[in-house]
């Protein structure tokens, strides 16, 4: 079923993925001259919670990258010392 004249679309709660949200919003204004408004109703604090989760994940990623960089530096020094000795 393709309804081409939907001018207001209301999404209650945030879906699991960004792609799902965009697909649902894309159901509005399927006809070229029609414009639509899409409204997302999310629980209060949802975006704040997501920001905190993302910050924690970023912090873990940075720690991992820093540990890998340190490990690579140590490995490079070891190779350099062996080359100097050998």
N, C-alpha and C positions, 0 to 999 in steps of 0.2 A: 504494500500500500504506500503510495507516494503522495503526500499532502504538500502541495507546492505553495500554499498561501499562509503558512504559519508565520505569524509576525511576533509572537512572544513565546519564548520557551523558558520554562522554569525547571531547573535541576535541583531536587531536594537531596541533600547530602553529597559529599564528594566521592566520586567513583574511585576505584583502586588505581587507575592509571590515567595519565594525561591524555593518552590516545583515546580512551573511552569517552572522556569528557568532550574532546574536540569532535568526535564522531556524533555524539548526542547534540552538541551545539550546531553541528553542520546540518541537522535535520530541519532547521528553521530556514526560511527564505530560500527555498529551492528554485523559485522562479526569479529570473534575472532582475526585473524591475522592482521586486519586493525587497524591502529591508526588514531586518528583524532585530529584536533585543533578546539577549540570553541572560538569564539571571541564575546565579548559583547561590543557593541557600545552604550555608555551612554552619555547623555549631560554633558558638563563640569560643574562641581560643584555639580553633583547629589550626589556623595558619601559624600561630605562635608555637604550638606543639611541634608542628612540622619543621619550623625553623630551628628549634632546639635539637630535634633529632638529626637534622642535616648538619648542624654545627658539630655535634658529637661525632658523626660519621667522618666529617672533614678532618677533625682533630686526629682521629684514629688513622686516617689515610696519611696525614702529614707525618705522624710518628713513624709509620711504616716506611714512607719514602725517606725520612731522615735516617732511619736505621739502615736501609739499603745503601744510601749514599755513604754513610760511615763505613759500612762493610766493604764497599767498592774502593774507598780510599785506602783502607787497611790492606786490601788485596793488591792494590797498585803499588803501595810502599814495599810490600813483601817482594813483589816481582822486581822492583827497582833495586832493592838490596841484593837480591840473588844475582842480578845482572852485574852489579858493581863488584860483588865477591868473585863471581865466576869468570 
